[in-house]
Amino acid sequence: MTGDERKTGEMARKGAFGDRTDPRRYDDIIDLPRPRTGRHRPMDPAARAAQFAPFAALTGYEDVIAETARKNEEEFEKK
């Protein structure tokens, strides 16, 4: 590794705001209270949980898979 490569790697690790691997980098703000705005009420816990609930991104996908499996089994049984 050349000196330039070493320097580039170090710059990537440190970034523009210091060493990103230093676990103490947030010591000055870690115990501050969470900021709250006056505009929005805190979200209801049930509504917040719904944001992270699993959902069927591909509706009908499981039905198509089941139908394909059924057709393949029929085809396999014929042979």
C-alpha positions in Angstrom: 0.0 0.0 0.0 1.4 3.4 -1.0 1.4 6.4 1.2 -1.4 8.0 -1.0 -3.6 4.9 -0.7 -3.0 4.9 3.1 -4.0 8.5 3.3 -7.1 8.0 1.2 -8.2 5.1 3.4 -7.6 7.2 6.5 -9.6 10.1 5.1 -12.5 7.8 4.2 -12.5 6.3 7.7 -12.4 9.7 9.4 -14.7 11.5 7.0 -15.2 15.3 7.0 -16.3 15.4 10.7 -13.6 13.3 12.4 -13.1 9.7 13.2 -16.3 7.8 12.6 -15.1 4.8 14.5 -14.6 6.7 17.8 -17.4 5.5 20.2 -17.0 8.8 22.2 -18.0 11.0 19.3 -21.5 11.6 20.7 -20.6 11.9 24.3 -21.6 15.6 24.3 -25.2 15.0 23.1 -26.0 11.4 24.2 -27.8 12.4 27.4 -29.6 15.4 26.0 -33.4 15.2 26.0 -35.1 14.3 22.7 -36.1 17.5 21.0 -39.9 18.0 20.6 -41.7 20.4 18.3 -44.8 22.3 19.2 -46.3 21.6 15.8 -46.8 17.8 16.0 -48.2 15.7 18.8 -46.2 12.5 19.5 -47.3 9.6 17.4 -49.6 7.0 19.1 -47.6 3.9 19.9 -50.0 1.7 17.9 -49.7 3.9 14.8 -46.0 3.9 15.2 -45.9 0.1 15.4 -48.0 -0.1 12.3 -45.3 1.6 10.3 -42.9 -1.2 11.0 -45.4 -4.1 10.8 -44.8 -6.6 8.0 -46.9 -6.1 4.9 -47.6 -8.0 1.6 -45.6 -6.0 -0.8 -46.5 -8.4 -3.6 -50.2 -9.1 -3.0 -51.2 -12.4 -4.6 -47.6 -13.6 -4.8 -48.1 -16.5 -2.4 -51.2 -17.6 -4.4 -49.2 -17.6 -7.6 -46.4 -19.7 -5.9 -49.0 -22.2 -4.6 -50.7 -22.5 -8.0 -47.3 -23.0 -9.7 -46.4 -25.7 -7.2 -49.7 -27.4 -7.7 -49.2 -27.4 -11.5 -45.7 -28.7 -11.2 -46.8 -31.5 -8.9 -49.5 -32.5 -11.4 -47.0 -32.5 -14.2 -44.6 -34.6 -12.1 -47.3 -37.1 -11.2 -48.1 -37.6 -14.9 -44.5 -38.7 -15.7 
